[in-house]
Amino acid sequence: MPVKIRLQRHGKKGKPFYWVVAADARAKRDGKFLEKLGIYNPNTNPATIELDIDSSVKWLQNGAQPTDTAKAILSYRGVLLKHHLLGGVRKGALTEEQADEKFNAWVAEKEQAIADKVGGLDKDKADARAAALKAEKEVNEKRAAEAAAALLPETPEGESGEAEVEAVEAAGESEQAVESPEAPAAEEDKV
C-alpha cells in the first residue's frame, strides 16, 4: 500500500486550514487517513505549523512519500533534516548524540529566525500605527485652524485687521470701566 504524506483541507471557504496526514495514496484528498501528523494554517503571518516530528520521521523511514507542499512544510519544521541525520546514524557516520545536538542547534536557529520575523512584523505594525496617528493629528489641527478662522469676523478688503482688533480691545476696556464704578458701590452696601 503506497503511503503519502499530504495535506487534508479543512476550514471554510476562503479560509483554508490543513491537517498534515499520512494517508493511502488511493484515498480521497479529504477522506480516510492513517495518522494525523500535524496542522498547517496559512491564514496567519507567519503561517502556523505544528507537527509531530517523531511520527513524521517514522513514516518517512517506512517509505512514505510527501507531496510537494507537504515536503516544503516538513523541511520548514526540520523533519527532513532529522530523517537525514538518522540516516547518518544508521550508516555509522554520526552518533545519536551528535545527530540530536545538530538537530537541536538547527531548531534553535530556526525558532530565532521566526521570532525575528514576528518582531519585525510587530515593529512594522507599530510604525504604521504611529504614521496613521501623526496624519490624523495633522488633519485635526488643520480642521481646528479652519474652524477658528471661520469664527473670526470677516474684515472688509479696505480695512486692516489691526484696526478691528484695536476696536474690539477698546470696547472691552470701556465695558471694564463701566463695571468698575459699580463694584465699590456694591461693597458699601454690604457694610
C-alpha positions as a LaTeX table, in Angstrom:
\begin{tabular}{lrrr}
\hline
Residue & $x$ (\AA) & $y$ (\AA) & $z$ (\AA) \\
\hline
Met1 & 0.00 & 0.00 & 0.00 \\
Pro2 & 1.69 & 3.27 & $-1.10$ \\
Val3 & 1.55 & 5.90 & 1.64 \\
Lys4 & 1.64 & 9.65 & 1.01 \\
Ile5 & 2.20 & 12.44 & 3.47 \\
Arg6 & $-0.16$ & 15.12 & 2.25 \\
Leu7 & $-2.48$ & 17.95 & 3.26 \\
Gln8 & $-6.14$ & 17.42 & 4.06 \\
Arg9 & $-8.21$ & 20.61 & 3.64 \\
His10 & $-10.49$ & 21.86 & 6.38 \\
Gly11 & $-11.86$ & 25.29 & 7.25 \\
Lys12 & $-14.42$ & 27.40 & 5.46 \\
Lys13 & $-14.48$ & 28.92 & 2.01 \\
Gly14 & $-11.63$ & 31.40 & 1.60 \\
Lys15 & $-10.09$ & 30.44 & 4.96 \\
Pro16 & $-8.31$ & 27.12 & 4.43 \\
Phe17 & $-6.91$ & 25.14 & 7.33 \\
Tyr18 & $-5.00$ & 21.94 & 6.69 \\
Trp19 & $-4.17$ & 18.75 & 8.52 \\
Val20 & $-0.89$ & 17.09 & 7.60 \\
Val21 & $-1.73$ & 13.40 & 7.36 \\
Ala22 & $-0.22$ & 10.09 & 6.34 \\
Ala23 & $-2.78$ & 8.52 & 4.01 \\
Asp24 & $-3.13$ & 5.78 & 1.45 \\
Ala25 & $-2.35$ & 7.30 & $-1.96$ \\
Arg26 & $-5.60$ & 5.83 & $-3.35$ \\
Ala27 & $-7.80$ & 7.54 & $-0.73$ \\
Lys28 & $-9.67$ & 10.79 & $-1.45$ \\
Arg29 & $-7.99$ & 14.08 & $-0.59$ \\
Asp30 & $-10.21$ & 14.74 & 2.42 \\
Gly31 & $-11.06$ & 11.10 & 3.01 \\
Lys32 & $-9.66$ & 8.28 & 5.11 \\
Phe33 & $-6.16$ & 8.69 & 6.55 \\
Leu34 & $-3.80$ & 6.52 & 8.57 \\
Glu35 & $-2.43$ & 9.09 & 11.03 \\
Lys36 & $-2.72$ & 12.83 & 11.65 \\
Leu37 & 0.82 & 14.25 & 11.86 \\
Gly38 & 0.05 & 17.92 & 12.47 \\
Ile39 & $-1.67$ & 21.09 & 11.30 \\
Tyr40 & $-0.88$ & 23.91 & 8.89 \\
Asn41 & $-2.68$ & 27.27 & 8.98 \\
Pro42 & $-1.63$ & 29.60 & 6.13 \\
Asn43 & $-4.02$ & 32.36 & 7.29 \\
Thr44 & $-1.63$ & 33.67 & 9.94 \\
Asn45 & 1.60 & 35.58 & 9.34 \\
Pro46 & 3.94 & 33.71 & 9.65 \\
Ala47 & 1.99 & 30.53 & 8.88 \\
Thr48 & 1.24 & 28.32 & 11.88 \\
Ile49 & 2.77 & 24.85 & 11.55 \\
Glu50 & 2.55 & 22.25 & 14.30 \\
Leu51 & 4.00 & 18.81 & 13.56 \\
Asp52 & 4.70 & 15.61 & 15.45 \\
Ile53 & 8.31 & 15.33 & 14.30 \\
Asp54 & 8.91 & 11.79 & 15.56 \\
Ser55 & 5.81 & 10.35 & 13.85 \\
Ser56 & 6.66 & 12.17 & 10.63 \\
Val57 & 10.21 & 10.77 & 10.66 \\
Lys58 & 8.83 & 7.28 & 11.37 \\
Trp59 & 6.56 & 7.48 & 8.30 \\
Leu60 & 9.44 & 8.77 & 6.14 \\
Gln61 & 11.64 & 5.88 & 7.32 \\
Asn62 & 8.87 & 3.43 & 6.43 \\
Gly63 & 8.78 & 4.75 & 2.86 \\
Ala64 & 6.00 & 7.37 & 2.85 \\
Gln65 & 6.40 & 9.90 & 0.04 \\
Pro66 & 5.50 & 13.54 & 0.84 \\
Thr67 & 3.72 & 15.68 & $-1.75$ \\
Asp68 & 5.50 & 18.87 & $-2.86$ \\
Thr69 & 3.68 & 21.15 & $-0.40$ \\
Ala70 & 3.98 & 18.62 & 2.43 \\
Lys71 & 7.70 & 18.27 & 1.68 \\
Ala72 & 8.15 & 22.04 & 1.99 \\
Ile73 & 6.31 & 22.03 & 5.33 \\
Leu74 & 8.32 & 19.06 & 6.63 \\
Ser75 & 11.53 & 20.77 & 5.57 \\
Tyr76 & 10.50 & 24.03 & 7.25 \\
Arg77 & 9.98 & 22.26 & 10.59 \\
Gly78 & 13.16 & 20.15 & 10.30 \\
Val79 & 11.60 & 16.72 & 9.78 \\
Leu80 & 13.64 & 16.06 & 6.63 \\
Leu81 & 16.82 & 17.16 & 8.42 \\
Lys82 & 16.15 & 14.77 & 11.29 \\
His83 & 15.42 & 11.98 & 8.80 \\
His84 & 18.73 & 12.75 & 7.05 \\
Leu85 & 20.66 & 12.80 & 10.35 \\
Leu86 & 19.12 & 9.48 & 11.44 \\
Gly87 & 20.21 & 8.01 & 8.09 \\
Gly88 & 23.76 & 9.08 & 9.00 \\
Val89 & 23.41 & 7.41 & 12.41 \\
Arg90 & 22.28 & 4.16 & 10.74 \\
Lys91 & 25.31 & 4.27 & 8.45 \\
Gly92 & 27.67 & 4.99 & 11.36 \\
Ala93 & 28.78 & 8.45 & 10.21 \\
Leu94 & 27.34 & 10.06 & 13.35 \\
Thr95 & 26.46 & 9.06 & 16.84 \\
Glu96 & 22.91 & 9.61 & 18.04 \\
Glu97 & 24.08 & 12.33 & 20.45 \\
Gln98 & 25.80 & 14.24 & 17.65 \\
Ala99 & 22.69 & 13.98 & 15.49 \\
Asp100 & 20.48 & 15.26 & 18.33 \\
Glu101 & 22.92 & 18.10 & 19.01 \\
Lys102 & 22.94 & 19.18 & 15.34 \\
Phe103 & 19.15 & 18.97 & 15.14 \\
Asn104 & 18.62 & 20.96 & 18.35 \\
Ala105 & 21.06 & 23.66 & 17.17 \\
Trp106 & 19.17 & 23.92 & 13.86 \\
Val107 & 15.80 & 24.11 & 15.66 \\
Ala108 & 17.05 & 26.89 & 17.96 \\
Glu109 & 18.34 & 28.87 & 14.97 \\
Lys110 & 15.03 & 28.38 & 13.12 \\
Glu111 & 12.99 & 29.48 & 16.15 \\
Gln112 & 15.16 & 32.60 & 16.43 \\
Ala113 & 14.56 & 33.41 & 12.75 \\
Ile114 & 10.79 & 33.02 & 13.22 \\
Ala115 & 10.87 & 35.21 & 16.35 \\
Asp116 & 12.82 & 37.88 & 14.42 \\
Lys117 & 10.23 & 37.83 & 11.66 \\
Val118 & 7.38 & 38.19 & 14.15 \\
Gly119 & 9.27 & 41.04 & 15.86 \\
Gly120 & 9.80 & 42.75 & 12.51 \\
Leu121 & 6.10 & 42.42 & 11.68 \\
Asp122 & 5.16 & 43.88 & 15.08 \\
Lys123 & 7.58 & 46.77 & 14.52 \\
Asp124 & 6.10 & 47.44 & 11.06 \\
Lys125 & 2.59 & 47.45 & 12.56 \\
Ala126 & 3.66 & 49.89 & 15.28 \\
Asp127 & 5.32 & 52.18 & 12.71 \\
Ala128 & 2.21 & 52.13 & 10.53 \\
Arg129 & 0.03 & 52.90 & 13.56 \\
Ala130 & 2.31 & 55.82 & 14.54 \\
Ala131 & 2.25 & 57.22 & 11.00 \\
Ala132 & $-1.55$ & 56.99 & 10.89 \\
Leu133 & $-1.80$ & 58.75 & 14.27 \\
Lys134 & 0.53 & 61.52 & 13.07 \\
Ala135 & $-1.52$ & 62.02 & 9.90 \\
Glu136 & $-4.72$ & 62.11 & 11.94 \\
Lys137 & $-3.27$ & 64.74 & 14.30 \\
Glu138 & $-2.29$ & 66.90 & 11.32 \\
Val139 & $-5.81$ & 66.64 & 9.89 \\
Asn140 & $-7.32$ & 67.54 & 13.28 \\
Glu141 & $-5.02$ & 70.56 & 13.67 \\
Lys142 & $-5.91$ & 71.75 & 10.16 \\
Arg143 & $-9.61$ & 71.30 & 10.91 \\
Ala144 & $-9.27$ & 73.24 & 14.19 \\
Ala145 & $-7.43$ & 76.08 & 12.42 \\
Glu146 & $-10.18$ & 76.27 & 9.78 \\
Ala147 & $-12.86$ & 76.34 & 12.49 \\
Ala148 & $-11.05$ & 79.15 & 14.35 \\
Ala149 & $-10.73$ & 81.12 & 11.11 \\
Ala150 & $-14.46$ & 80.69 & 10.45 \\
Leu151 & $-15.34$ & 82.12 & 13.88 \\
Leu152 & $-13.37$ & 85.34 & 13.34 \\
Pro153 & $-15.44$ & 88.18 & 11.82 \\
Glu154 & $-14.56$ & 88.92 & 8.23 \\
Thr155 & $-12.60$ & 92.12 & 7.54 \\
Pro156 & $-13.62$ & 94.26 & 4.58 \\
Glu157 & $-10.88$ & 94.50 & 1.98 \\
Gly158 & $-10.27$ & 98.24 & 2.52 \\
Glu159 & $-9.66$ & 97.96 & 6.29 \\
Ser160 & $-6.82$ & 96.29 & 8.05 \\
Gly161 & $-7.32$ & 93.59 & 10.63 \\
Glu162 & $-5.30$ & 95.57 & 13.19 \\
Ala163 & $-7.88$ & 98.38 & 13.30 \\
Glu164 & $-10.62$ & 95.88 & 14.01 \\
Val165 & $-8.59$ & 94.24 & 16.79 \\
Glu166 & $-7.97$ & 97.68 & 18.36 \\
Ala167 & $-11.69$ & 98.46 & 18.18 \\
Val168 & $-12.57$ & 95.18 & 19.93 \\
Glu169 & $-9.97$ & 95.84 & 22.63 \\
Ala170 & $-11.24$ & 99.39 & 23.15 \\
Ala171 & $-14.79$ & 98.09 & 23.51 \\
Gly172 & $-13.57$ & 95.59 & 26.09 \\
Glu173 & $-11.82$ & 98.37 & 28.07 \\
Ser174 & $-14.93$ & 100.58 & 28.11 \\
Glu175 & $-17.01$ & 97.69 & 29.47 \\
Gln176 & $-14.45$ & 97.19 & 32.25 \\
Ala177 & $-14.55$ & 100.92 & 33.05 \\
Val178 & $-18.34$ & 100.83 & 33.38 \\
Glu179 & $-18.23$ & 97.81 & 35.66 \\
Ser180 & $-15.53$ & 99.17 & 37.97 \\
Pro181 & $-17.60$ & 102.10 & 39.49 \\
Glu182 & $-20.38$ & 99.69 & 40.39 \\
Ala183 & $-18.04$ & 97.39 & 42.24 \\
Pro184 & $-17.23$ & 99.90 & 45.13 \\
Ala185 & $-20.90$ & 100.74 & 45.49 \\
Ala186 & $-21.75$ & 97.11 & 45.94 \\
Glu187 & $-19.08$ & 96.79 & 48.59 \\
Glu188 & $-20.51$ & 99.83 & 50.52 \\
Asp189 & $-23.98$ & 98.22 & 50.58 \\
Lys190 & $-22.54$ & 95.14 & 52.28 \\
Val191 & $-21.07$ & 97.15 & 55.19 \\
\hline
\end{tabular}
